[in-house]
């Protein structure tokens, strides 16, 4: 069987094709038209009311950057909320681990849990922090938040400014006409 709609790599948005140098040699005009009139409008999704304070801060930090890159739409509310809340959870657990480590004699109170029998295992706070980190990385990868996702991004060079200011340019154009 030759494959189905799930075969191969998932498609990239037009903005990523252009940022990465359009190695697939897609028609540049079609990519520009897709950016100008995307199938789903580039718009910030409404922020959910259930986000914690730290998740709200992260939402407000990343949404403008995603808007500038054209990588966000109102349909992305759930994955963005998942990322922001997972990030906030990770911060909270890291703070609790640091407090327990500072209070413990060996400095591992938040990392290692010792039972009455002497058996040791990873502390539940460390497990929760690791889970929050995995959730944040998985959701953030959807937007290119990981170093590997950004590795191939090539931003377009800034447009070159005018060689002469307006008055000098107008005077110089009179010499060549």
C-alpha positions in Angstrom: 0.0 0.0 0.0 1.4 3.4 -1.0 0.4 5.4 2.0 -2.4 7.6 3.2 -3.1 11.1 4.4 -1.0 10.4 7.6 2.1 9.4 5.6 5.3 11.5 5.6 6.1 14.7 7.5 3.4 17.1 8.4 3.2 20.2 6.3 4.7 23.5 7.4 3.0 26.9 7.4 4.0 29.2 4.6 5.7 31.6 7.1 8.1 28.8 8.2 8.9 27.9 4.6 10.0 31.4 4.0 11.9 31.7 7.3 13.7 28.5 6.7 14.8 29.5 3.3 12.2 27.6 1.2 14.3 24.5 0.7 11.3 22.7 -0.8 11.3 25.2 -3.7 7.6 25.9 -3.4 6.3 28.7 -5.5 7.3 31.9 -3.7 4.3 33.9 -4.9 1.9 31.2 -3.5 3.7 31.2 -0.2 3.4 35.0 0.0 -0.3 34.8 -0.9 -0.9 32.3 1.8 0.8 34.6 4.3 -1.3 37.6 3.2 -4.5 35.6 3.2 -4.0 32.6 5.5 -6.7 29.9 5.6 -7.1 30.6 9.3 -6.7 34.2 10.3 -3.7 35.1 12.3 -5.2 36.3 15.5 -4.6 35.8 19.2 -7.0 33.4 20.8 -8.9 34.6 23.8 -7.1 33.9 27.0 -8.9 31.3 29.2 -10.1 32.6 32.5 -8.8 29.5 34.4 -5.1 30.2 33.9 -3.0 30.8 37.0 -1.3 34.1 37.4 2.0 32.8 36.2 0.4 31.2 33.2 -1.2 34.5 32.3 2.2 36.2 32.5 3.6 33.5 30.1 0.6 33.9 27.8 1.2 37.6 27.6 4.9 37.0 26.9 4.6 34.6 24.0 1.4 35.7 22.2 3.0 38.9 20.7 6.0 36.9 19.4 3.7 34.3 17.9 1.6 37.0 16.3 4.7 38.7 14.8 5.8 35.3 13.2 2.3 34.5 12.0 2.2 31.2 13.9 -1.0 31.6 15.9 -4.7 31.6 15.3 -7.8 31.5 17.4 -7.9 27.8 16.9 -4.7 27.4 18.9 -6.3 28.3 22.3 -6.1 24.9 23.8 -2.5 24.1 22.9 -1.3 27.5 24.0 -3.2 27.3 27.3 -1.8 23.8 27.8 1.7 25.2 27.3 1.2 28.2 29.5 -0.4 26.2 32.4 2.3 23.5 32.2 5.0 26.2 32.3 3.3 27.7 35.4 3.1 24.3 37.1 6.7 23.6 36.3 7.7 27.0 38.0 5.6 26.2 41.0 7.1 22.8 41.5 10.6 24.0 41.0 10.1 26.6 43.7 8.7 24.0 46.1 11.7 21.7 45.4 14.2 24.6 46.0 12.5 25.3 49.3 12.6 21.7 50.4 16.2 21.4 49.3 17.2 24.5 51.3 15.4 23.2 54.4 16.9 19.7 54.3 20.3 18.7 55.8 21.6 17.0 52.7 20.1 19.5 50.2 18.1 16.8 48.5 14.8 17.1 50.3 12.9 18.0 47.2 14.7 15.5 44.9 14.9 12.3 46.9 12.2 10.8 49.2 13.4 8.5 51.9 10.9 6.0 53.5 11.0 4.6 57.0 12.5 1.4 55.6 15.4 3.3 54.2 14.3 2.9 50.6 14.7 6.0 48.4 12.9 7.1 45.3 12.5 10.3 43.4 10.4 12.8 45.4 6.8 13.3 44.2 7.6 17.0 43.6 10.4 16.1 41.2 8.1 13.7 39.4 5.4 16.4 39.1 8.0 19.0 37.9 9.3 16.5 35.3 5.7 15.8 34.1 5.0 19.6 33.8 8.2 20.0 31.9 7.3 17.3 29.4 3.8 18.8 28.9 5.3 22.3 28.4 7.9 21.0 25.9 5.3 18.9 24.0 2.9 21.9 23.6 5.7 24.4 23.1 7.1 22.3 20.3 3.9 23.0 18.3 4.9 26.6 18.2 8.7 26.2 17.7 9.6 26.9 21.3 12.3 24.3 21.5 15.9 24.9 20.4 15.7 22.1 17.8 12.6 23.6 16.3 14.3 27.0 16.0 17.6 25.6 14.8 16.7 25.8 11.2 14.8 29.1 11.3 16.5 31.7 9.1 15.0 35.1 9.6 14.9 37.2 6.5 17.5 40.0 6.4 16.3 43.4 7.4 15.4 45.5 4.4 18.2 47.8 3.4 17.5 51.5 4.1 17.6 54.3 1.6 21.1 55.2 0.4 20.3 58.9 0.6 17.8 60.8 2.7 14.7 62.1 0.7 16.2 65.5 -0.3 19.5 64.1 -1.4 17.8 61.2 -3.2 15.6 63.6 -5.1 18.6 65.8 -6.1 20.6 62.8 -7.1 17.8 61.4 -9.3 17.8 64.8 -11.2 21.4 64.1 -12.4 20.5 60.8 -14.0 17.3 61.7 -15.8 
